[in-house]
């Protein structure tokens, strides 16, 4: 399963590789990009 992150790794695994800091907020969104991307883009663009 890929979560859209670096090489499909979950946030806790990336901490062990020192790609993320222990204090970095961690989120996993399990959805389709065609659903989530427009919502994120609208939020970022302030629409």
C-alpha distance matrix in Angstrom:
0.0 3.8 6.6 9.3 10.8 12.4 10.4 7.1 9.2 10.1 13.8 15.3 14.1 15.5 18.8 19.2 19.1 21.6 19.6 20.1 23.1 23.2 24.9 22.3 21.2 17.5 15.6 12.2 12.5 10.3 12.2 13.1 14.9 18.0 18.5 17.8 19.3 22.8 23.0 22.2 24.6 27.3 27.2 27.4 30.2 32.0 32.3
3.8 0.0 3.8 5.6 7.3 9.1 7.7 4.4 7.4 8.7 12.0 14.3 13.1 13.6 17.1 18.0 17.4 19.5 17.1 17.7 20.9 21.5 22.9 20.0 19.0 15.6 13.7 10.5 10.9 9.4 11.1 11.7 12.6 16.0 16.8 15.7 16.6 20.2 20.6 19.4 21.6 24.5 24.4 24.3 27.0 29.1 29.6
6.6 3.8 0.0 3.8 5.5 8.6 8.8 5.4 7.2 7.0 9.7 12.5 12.2 12.4 15.5 17.1 16.8 18.3 15.7 15.5 18.6 19.1 20.0 17.0 15.6 12.2 10.1 6.9 7.4 7.0 9.1 10.4 11.0 14.7 14.9 13.1 14.2 17.9 17.8 16.4 18.9 21.7 21.2 21.2 24.1 25.9 26.7
9.3 5.6 3.8 0.0 3.8 6.9 7.9 5.9 8.4 9.1 10.9 14.2 13.7 12.8 16.1 18.0 16.9 18.0 14.9 15.2 18.5 19.7 20.4 17.0 16.0 13.2 11.2 8.9 8.8 9.1 10.1 10.3 9.6 13.4 14.2 12.2 12.3 16.1 16.5 14.7 16.6 19.8 19.6 19.0 21.8 24.0 24.9
10.8 7.3 5.5 3.8 0.0 3.8 6.1 5.0 6.0 7.0 8.1 11.5 10.7 9.2 12.6 14.5 13.3 14.3 11.1 11.6 15.1 16.5 17.5 14.2 13.9 11.3 10.4 9.0 10.4 11.5 13.2 13.9 13.0 16.8 17.4 15.0 14.8 18.6 18.7 16.3 18.3 21.5 20.8 19.8 22.8 25.0 26.4
12.4 9.1 8.6 6.9 3.8 0.0 3.8 5.4 5.9 8.3 9.2 11.9 10.2 8.1 11.7 13.0 10.9 12.3 9.1 10.8 14.6 16.5 18.1 15.1 15.7 13.5 13.4 12.4 14.1 15.1 16.8 17.2 16.1 19.8 20.8 18.4 17.9 21.7 22.0 19.4 20.9 24.4 23.6 22.2 25.1 27.6 29.1
10.4 7.7 8.8 7.9 6.1 3.8 0.0 3.8 5.5 9.0 11.1 13.1 10.6 9.7 13.5 13.8 11.8 14.1 11.7 13.7 17.4 18.9 20.9 18.2 18.7 16.1 15.8 14.1 15.6 15.7 17.4 17.6 17.1 20.7 22.0 20.1 19.8 23.6 24.2 21.9 23.5 27.0 26.5 25.3 28.1 30.6 31.9
7.1 4.4 5.4 5.9 5.0 5.4 3.8 0.0 3.8 6.6 9.5 11.7 9.8 9.8 13.5 14.2 13.2 15.4 13.0 14.1 17.5 18.5 20.3 17.5 17.3 14.2 13.4 11.1 12.5 12.3 14.3 15.0 15.1 18.8 19.6 17.8 18.2 22.0 22.3 20.4 22.4 25.6 25.1 24.4 27.4 29.6 30.6
9.2 7.4 7.2 8.4 6.0 5.9 5.5 3.8 0.0 3.8 6.5 8.1 6.0 6.5 10.0 10.6 10.1 12.4 10.6 11.4 14.5 15.1 17.3 14.9 15.1 12.0 12.1 10.5 13.0 13.5 16.1 17.5 17.7 21.5 21.8 19.6 20.2 24.0 23.7 21.6 23.9 27.0 25.9 25.2 28.4 30.4 31.8
10.1 8.7 7.0 9.1 7.0 8.3 9.0 6.6 3.8 0.0 3.8 5.6 5.5 6.6 9.1 10.6 11.2 12.8 11.1 10.6 13.2 13.1 14.9 12.7 12.3 8.9 9.0 7.7 10.8 11.8 15.0 17.1 17.5 21.2 21.0 18.5 19.6 23.2 22.4 20.3 23.1 25.8 24.4 24.0 27.5 29.0 30.4
13.8 12.0 9.7 10.9 8.1 9.2 11.1 9.5 6.5 3.8 0.0 3.8 5.4 5.1 6.5 9.1 10.0 10.5 8.9 7.4 9.6 9.5 11.1 8.9 8.9 6.0 7.6 8.0 11.6 13.6 16.7 18.9 18.9 22.6 22.1 19.1 20.0 23.5 22.3 19.8 22.6 25.2 23.3 22.7 26.3 27.6 29.5
15.3 14.3 12.5 14.2 11.5 11.9 13.1 11.7 8.1 5.6 3.8 0.0 3.8 5.4 5.2 6.9 9.2 10.0 9.9 8.3 9.5 8.3 10.9 10.0 10.5 8.0 10.2 10.8 14.5 16.2 19.6 22.1 22.4 26.1 25.4 22.6 23.7 27.1 25.7 23.4 26.3 28.7 26.7 26.2 29.8 31.0 32.9
14.1 13.1 12.2 13.7 10.7 10.2 10.6 9.8 6.0 5.5 5.4 3.8 0.0 3.8 5.3 5.3 6.8 8.9 8.9 8.9 11.0 10.7 13.7 12.6 13.6 11.1 12.8 12.6 16.1 17.2 20.4 22.5 22.7 26.5 26.3 23.7 24.5 28.2 27.3 24.9 27.5 30.3 28.6 27.8 31.3 32.9 34.7
15.5 13.6 12.4 12.8 9.2 8.1 9.7 9.8 6.5 6.6 5.1 5.4 3.8 0.0 3.8 5.3 5.0 6.2 5.2 5.8 8.6 9.6 12.3 10.6 12.2 10.4 12.4 12.8 16.1 17.7 20.6 22.3 21.9 25.7 25.7 22.9 23.1 26.7 26.0 23.2 25.5 28.5 26.7 25.5 29.0 30.7 32.8
18.8 17.1 15.5 16.1 12.6 11.7 13.5 13.5 10.0 9.1 6.5 5.2 5.3 3.8 0.0 3.8 5.3 4.9 5.8 4.8 5.9 6.3 9.5 9.0 11.3 10.3 13.2 14.4 18.0 20.1 23.1 25.1 24.7 28.5 28.2 25.1 25.5 28.9 27.8 24.9 27.3 30.0 27.9 26.7 30.3 31.7 34.0
19.2 18.0 17.1 18.0 14.5 13.0 13.8 14.2 10.6 10.6 9.1 6.9 5.3 5.3 3.8 0.0 3.8 5.4 7.6 8.1 9.0 9.1 12.8 12.7 14.9 13.7 16.4 17.1 20.6 22.2 25.3 27.3 27.1 30.9 30.8 27.9 28.4 31.9 31.0 28.2 30.6 33.4 31.4 30.2 33.7 35.3 37.6
19.1 17.4 16.8 16.9 13.3 10.9 11.8 13.2 10.1 11.2 10.0 9.2 6.8 5.0 5.3 3.8 0.0 3.8 5.4 7.7 9.6 11.1 14.4 13.6 16.1 14.9 17.3 17.8 21.1 22.6 25.4 26.8 26.2 30.0 30.4 27.5 27.5 31.1 30.6 27.6 29.6 32.7 31.0 29.4 32.7 34.6 36.9
21.6 19.5 18.3 18.0 14.3 12.3 14.1 15.4 12.4 12.8 10.5 10.0 8.9 6.2 4.9 5.4 3.8 0.0 3.8 5.4 6.6 8.8 11.8 11.2 14.3 14.1 17.0 18.2 21.5 23.6 26.3 27.8 26.9 30.6 30.8 27.6 27.4 30.8 30.0 26.8 28.7 31.7 29.7 27.9 31.2 33.0 35.6
19.6 17.1 15.7 14.9 11.1 9.1 11.7 13.0 10.6 11.1 8.9 9.9 8.9 5.2 5.8 7.6 5.4 3.8 0.0 3.8 6.9 9.8 11.9 10.1 12.8 12.4 14.8 15.9 18.8 21.0 23.4 24.6 23.4 27.1 27.4 24.3 23.8 27.2 26.7 23.4 25.1 28.2 26.4 24.5 27.8 29.8 32.2
20.1 17.7 15.5 15.2 11.6 10.8 13.7 14.1 11.4 10.6 7.4 8.3 8.9 5.8 4.8 8.1 7.7 5.4 3.8 0.0 3.8 6.6 8.2 6.4 9.3 9.3 12.3 14.1 17.2 19.9 22.4 24.1 23.1 26.7 26.5 23.1 23.0 26.2 25.2 21.9 24.0 26.8 24.5 22.9 26.4 28.0 30.5
23.1 20.9 18.6 18.5 15.1 14.6 17.4 17.5 14.5 13.2 9.6 9.5 11.0 8.6 5.9 9.0 9.6 6.6 6.9 3.8 0.0 3.8 5.3 5.3 8.9 10.1 13.6 16.1 19.4 22.2 24.9 26.9 26.0 29.5 29.0 25.5 25.5 28.5 27.1 23.9 26.0 28.5 25.9 24.3 27.9 29.1 31.9
23.2 21.5 19.1 19.7 16.5 16.5 18.9 18.5 15.1 13.1 9.5 8.3 10.7 9.6 6.3 9.1 11.1 8.8 9.8 6.6 3.8 0.0 3.8 5.6 8.4 9.4 13.2 15.7 19.2 22.0 25.0 27.5 27.0 30.5 29.6 26.2 26.7 29.7 27.9 25.0 27.5 29.7 26.9 25.9 29.6 30.4 33.1
24.9 22.9 20.0 20.4 17.5 18.1 20.9 20.3 17.3 14.9 11.1 10.9 13.7 12.3 9.5 12.8 14.4 11.8 11.9 8.2 5.3 3.8 0.0 3.8 6.3 8.8 12.5 15.7 18.9 22.0 24.8 27.3 26.6 29.9 28.7 25.1 25.7 28.3 26.2 23.2 25.8 27.6 24.6 23.6 27.3 27.7 30.6
22.3 20.0 17.0 17.0 14.2 15.1 18.2 17.5 14.9 12.7 8.9 10.0 12.6 10.6 9.0 12.7 13.6 11.2 10.1 6.4 5.3 5.6 3.8 0.0 3.8 6.2 9.7 12.9 15.8 19.1 21.7 23.9 23.0 26.3 25.3 21.7 22.0 24.7 22.8 19.7 22.2 24.3 21.4 20.3 24.0 24.8 27.5
21.2 19.0 15.6 16.0 13.9 15.7 18.7 17.3 15.1 12.3 8.9 10.5 13.6 12.2 11.3 14.9 16.1 14.3 12.8 9.3 8.9 8.4 6.3 3.8 0.0 3.8 6.7 10.4 13.0 16.5 19.0 21.5 20.8 24.0 22.5 19.0 19.8 22.3 20.0 17.3 20.2 21.9 19.0 18.5 22.2 22.7 25.1
17.5 15.6 12.2 13.2 11.3 13.5 16.1 14.2 12.0 8.9 6.0 8.0 11.1 10.4 10.3 13.7 14.9 14.1 12.4 9.3 10.1 9.4 8.8 6.2 3.8 0.0 3.8 6.9 10.1 13.3 16.1 18.8 18.6 21.9 20.6 17.2 18.4 21.3 19.2 16.8 19.9 21.9 19.4 19.2 23.0 23.6 25.6
15.6 13.7 10.1 11.2 10.4 13.4 15.8 13.4 12.1 9.0 7.6 10.2 12.8 12.4 13.2 16.4 17.3 17.0 14.8 12.3 13.6 13.2 12.5 9.7 6.7 3.8 0.0 3.8 6.4 9.8 12.4 15.3 15.3 18.5 16.9 13.7 15.3 18.2 16.1 14.1 17.5 19.3 17.1 17.4 21.1 21.7 23.3
12.2 10.5 6.9 8.9 9.0 12.4 14.1 11.1 10.5 7.7 8.0 10.8 12.6 12.8 14.4 17.1 17.8 18.2 15.9 14.1 16.1 15.7 15.7 12.9 10.4 6.9 3.8 0.0 3.8 6.3 9.5 12.4 13.0 16.4 15.0 12.3 14.3 17.4 15.8 14.3 17.7 19.7 18.1 18.7 22.1 23.0 24.1
12.5 10.9 7.4 8.8 10.4 14.1 15.6 12.5 13.0 10.8 11.6 14.5 16.1 16.1 18.0 20.6 21.1 21.5 18.8 17.2 19.4 19.2 18.9 15.8 13.0 10.1 6.4 3.8 0.0 3.8 6.0 9.1 9.9 12.9 11.3 8.8 11.3 14.2 12.7 11.8 15.2 17.1 16.0 17.0 20.2 21.0 21.6
10.3 9.4 7.0 9.1 11.5 15.1 15.7 12.3 13.5 11.8 13.6 16.2 17.2 17.7 20.1 22.2 22.6 23.6 21.0 19.9 22.2 22.0 22.0 19.1 16.5 13.3 9.8 6.3 3.8 0.0 3.8 7.2 9.4 12.1 10.7 9.4 12.3 15.1 14.2 14.1 17.2 19.0 18.5 19.7 22.6 23.5 23.6
12.2 11.1 9.1 10.1 13.2 16.8 17.4 14.3 16.1 15.0 16.7 19.6 20.4 20.6 23.1 25.3 25.4 26.3 23.4 22.4 24.9 25.0 24.8 21.7 19.0 16.1 12.4 9.5 6.0 3.8 0.0 3.8 6.5 8.6 7.2 6.8 9.8 12.3 11.9 12.5 15.2 16.8 17.0 18.5 20.9 21.9 21.5
13.1 11.7 10.4 10.3 13.9 17.2 17.6 15.0 17.5 17.1 18.9 22.1 22.5 22.3 25.1 27.3 26.8 27.8 24.6 24.1 26.9 27.5 27.3 23.9 21.5 18.8 15.3 12.4 9.1 7.2 3.8 0.0 3.8 5.5 5.5 6.4 8.3 10.8 11.5 12.4 14.3 16.2 17.2 18.3 20.2 21.7 21.0
14.9 12.6 11.0 9.6 13.0 16.1 17.1 15.1 17.7 17.5 18.9 22.4 22.7 21.9 24.7 27.1 26.2 26.9 23.4 23.1 26.0 27.0 26.6 23.0 20.8 18.6 15.3 13.0 9.9 9.4 6.5 3.8 0.0 3.8 5.3 5.1 5.2 8.2 9.7 9.9 11.2 13.6 14.9 15.5 17.2 19.2 18.6
18.0 16.0 14.7 13.4 16.8 19.8 20.7 18.8 21.5 21.2 22.6 26.1 26.5 25.7 28.5 30.9 30.0 30.6 27.1 26.7 29.5 30.5 29.9 26.3 24.0 21.9 18.5 16.4 12.9 12.1 8.6 5.5 3.8 0.0 3.8 5.9 5.8 7.0 9.3 10.7 11.2 12.9 15.0 16.1 17.0 18.8 17.5
18.5 16.8 14.9 14.2 17.4 20.8 22.0 19.6 21.8 21.0 22.1 25.4 26.3 25.7 28.2 30.8 30.4 30.8 27.4 26.5 29.0 29.6 28.7 25.3 22.5 20.6 16.9 15.0 11.3 10.7 7.2 5.5 5.3 3.8 0.0 3.8 5.9 6.4 7.2 9.4 10.9 11.8 13.4 15.2 16.5 17.6 16.2
17.8 15.7 13.1 12.2 15.0 18.4 20.1 17.8 19.6 18.5 19.1 22.6 23.7 22.9 25.1 27.9 27.5 27.6 24.3 23.1 25.5 26.2 25.1 21.7 19.0 17.2 13.7 12.3 8.8 9.4 6.8 6.4 5.1 5.9 3.8 0.0 3.8 5.7 5.3 6.3 8.7 10.1 10.8 12.4 14.3 15.5 14.9
19.3 16.6 14.2 12.3 14.8 17.9 19.8 18.2 20.2 19.6 20.0 23.7 24.5 23.1 25.5 28.4 27.5 27.4 23.8 23.0 25.5 26.7 25.7 22.0 19.8 18.4 15.3 14.3 11.3 12.3 9.8 8.3 5.2 5.8 5.9 3.8 0.0 3.8 5.4 5.2 6.0 8.5 9.9 10.5 12.0 14.0 13.6
22.8 20.2 17.9 16.1 18.6 21.7 23.6 22.0 24.0 23.2 23.5 27.1 28.2 26.7 28.9 31.9 31.1 30.8 27.2 26.2 28.5 29.7 28.3 24.7 22.3 21.3 18.2 17.4 14.2 15.1 12.3 10.8 8.2 7.0 6.4 5.7 3.8 0.0 3.8 5.5 5.1 6.0 8.5 9.8 10.3 11.9 10.6
23.0 20.6 17.8 16.5 18.7 22.0 24.2 22.3 23.7 22.4 22.3 25.7 27.3 26.0 27.8 31.0 30.6 30.0 26.7 25.2 27.1 27.9 26.2 22.8 20.0 19.2 16.1 15.8 12.7 14.2 11.9 11.5 9.7 9.3 7.2 5.3 5.4 3.8 0.0 3.8 5.5 5.2 6.2 8.7 10.0 10.5 9.7
22.2 19.4 16.4 14.7 16.3 19.4 21.9 20.4 21.6 20.3 19.8 23.4 24.9 23.2 24.9 28.2 27.6 26.8 23.4 21.9 23.9 25.0 23.2 19.7 17.3 16.8 14.1 14.3 11.8 14.1 12.5 12.4 9.9 10.7 9.4 6.3 5.2 5.5 3.8 0.0 3.8 5.5 5.1 6.1 8.5 9.8 10.3
24.6 21.6 18.9 16.6 18.3 20.9 23.5 22.4 23.9 23.1 22.6 26.3 27.5 25.5 27.3 30.6 29.6 28.7 25.1 24.0 26.0 27.5 25.8 22.2 20.2 19.9 17.5 17.7 15.2 17.2 15.2 14.3 11.2 11.2 10.9 8.7 6.0 5.1 5.5 3.8 0.0 3.8 5.4 5.1 6.0 8.4 8.6
27.3 24.5 21.7 19.8 21.5 24.4 27.0 25.6 27.0 25.8 25.2 28.7 30.3 28.5 30.0 33.4 32.7 31.7 28.2 26.8 28.5 29.7 27.6 24.3 21.9 21.9 19.3 19.7 17.1 19.0 16.8 16.2 13.6 12.9 11.8 10.1 8.5 6.0 5.2 5.5 3.8 0.0 3.8 5.5 5.2 5.9 5.1
27.2 24.4 21.2 19.6 20.8 23.6 26.5 25.1 25.9 24.4 23.3 26.7 28.6 26.7 27.9 31.4 31.0 29.7 26.4 24.5 25.9 26.9 24.6 21.4 19.0 19.4 17.1 18.1 16.0 18.5 17.0 17.2 14.9 15.0 13.4 10.8 9.9 8.5 6.2 5.1 5.4 3.8 0.0 3.8 5.5 5.1 6.3
27.4 24.3 21.2 19.0 19.8 22.2 25.3 24.4 25.2 24.0 22.7 26.2 27.8 25.5 26.7 30.2 29.4 27.9 24.5 22.9 24.3 25.9 23.6 20.3 18.5 19.2 17.4 18.7 17.0 19.7 18.5 18.3 15.5 16.1 15.2 12.4 10.5 9.8 8.7 6.1 5.1 5.5 3.8 0.0 3.8 5.4 7.9
30.2 27.0 24.1 21.8 22.8 25.1 28.1 27.4 28.4 27.5 26.3 29.8 31.3 29.0 30.3 33.7 32.7 31.2 27.8 26.4 27.9 29.6 27.3 24.0 22.2 23.0 21.1 22.1 20.2 22.6 20.9 20.2 17.2 17.0 16.5 14.3 12.0 10.3 10.0 8.5 6.0 5.2 5.5 3.8 0.0 3.8 5.7
32.0 29.1 25.9 24.0 25.0 27.6 30.6 29.6 30.4 29.0 27.6 31.0 32.9 30.7 31.7 35.3 34.6 33.0 29.8 28.0 29.1 30.4 27.7 24.8 22.7 23.6 21.7 23.0 21.0 23.5 21.9 21.7 19.2 18.8 17.6 15.5 14.0 11.9 10.5 9.8 8.4 5.9 5.1 5.4 3.8 0.0 3.8
32.3 29.6 26.7 24.9 26.4 29.1 31.9 30.6 31.8 30.4 29.5 32.9 34.7 32.8 34.0 37.6 36.9 35.6 32.2 30.5 31.9 33.1 30.6 27.5 25.1 25.6 23.3 24.1 21.6 23.6 21.5 21.0 18.6 17.5 16.2 14.9 13.6 10.6 9.7 10.3 8.6 5.1 6.3 7.9 5.7 3.8 0.0
